[in-house]
Amino acid sequence: QEDYQRSLDRSRVYCYSQVAKNTHNLDVCEKLSTSFGKTVCYEDLWKNDHVNDVSICDRISKVYDDPFSNDECYSFFAQQNSDPSLCNKVIRDDLKSNCLK
């Protein structure tokens, strides 16, 4: 029963992230009921589907209310867009020191 529920949750998150990507509407991820689901949806968009929208990083931090939760996201977009100003938003020292290197 628990494995079935996990599988169903993963399928739901994947479905929502695909709809968000195809409609260019990040708000679709907000319709997921859990913080984990929302974050996975957003991460799927920038990590796997390469949606070039840095506002995803801000959304991740709002979901978790954790300043470190979006460091990897900002670092990725800083490199992707050659935008060193995004490195200023990275808090973790290891990611900040490698940002745009």
C-alpha positions in Angstrom: 0.0 0.0 0.0 2.8 2.4 0.9 4.8 1.7 -2.2 1.7 2.2 -4.3 1.1 5.6 -2.7 4.7 6.7 -3.3 4.5 5.6 -6.9 1.2 7.5 -7.3 2.7 10.6 -5.7 5.7 10.4 -8.1 3.5 10.0 -11.1 1.4 13.0 -10.0 4.4 15.2 -9.5 5.8 14.2 -12.9 2.4 14.9 -14.6 2.2 18.3 -13.0 5.7 19.3 -13.9 5.1 18.3 -17.5 1.9 20.4 -17.6 3.8 23.3 -16.1 6.6 23.0 -18.7 4.2 22.6 -21.7 2.0 25.5 -20.6 4.9 27.7 -19.4 2.9 28.1 -16.2 4.9 27.6 -13.0 1.7 28.0 -10.9 0.7 24.4 -11.9 3.3 23.1 -9.4 1.5 25.1 -6.6 -1.5 22.8 -7.1 0.4 19.9 -5.6 -0.6 19.3 -2.0 2.8 18.8 -0.3 5.9 20.9 0.0 8.0 18.0 -1.2 5.8 17.6 -4.3 6.0 21.3 -5.2 9.7 21.4 -4.7 10.3 18.2 -6.8 8.0 19.8 -9.5 10.1 23.0 -9.6 13.4 21.1 -9.5 12.2 18.9 -12.4 11.6 22.0 -14.4 15.0 23.5 -14.1 17.1 20.3 -13.7 15.6 18.0 -16.2 13.5 20.2 -18.6 15.9 23.2 -18.5 13.1 25.8 -18.1 15.1 29.0 -18.1 13.2 30.9 -15.4 15.1 32.0 -12.3 11.9 32.7 -10.5 11.7 29.0 -9.9 14.5 29.5 -7.3 12.4 32.0 -5.4 9.4 29.7 -5.4 11.5 26.8 -4.0 12.6 29.0 -1.0 9.0 30.1 -0.3 7.8 26.4 -0.2 10.5 25.4 2.3 11.1 28.7 4.0 14.7 27.7 4.1 17.4 30.1 2.7 19.6 27.2 1.7 17.0 25.3 -0.3 17.5 27.3 -3.5 21.2 27.7 -3.5 21.8 25.0 -6.1 19.1 26.6 -8.2 20.6 30.0 -8.2 24.1 28.6 -8.8 22.7 26.7 -11.8 21.0 29.8 -13.3 24.1 32.0 -12.7 26.1 29.5 -14.8 23.4 28.9 -17.4 22.9 32.6 -18.0 26.4 33.9 -17.2 24.9 36.1 -14.6 27.3 36.7 -11.6 24.6 38.7 -9.8 22.8 35.5 -9.0 25.8 34.2 -7.2 25.1 36.9 -4.5 21.9 35.0 -3.7 23.8 31.7 -3.0 24.4 31.3 0.8 26.3 28.0 1.0 30.0 28.6 0.9 30.8 25.6 -1.2 28.3 26.5 -3.9 29.1 30.2 -3.7 32.9 29.7 -4.2 32.2 27.6 -7.3 29.6 29.9 -8.7 30.6 30.9 -12.3 34.0 29.3 -12.1 
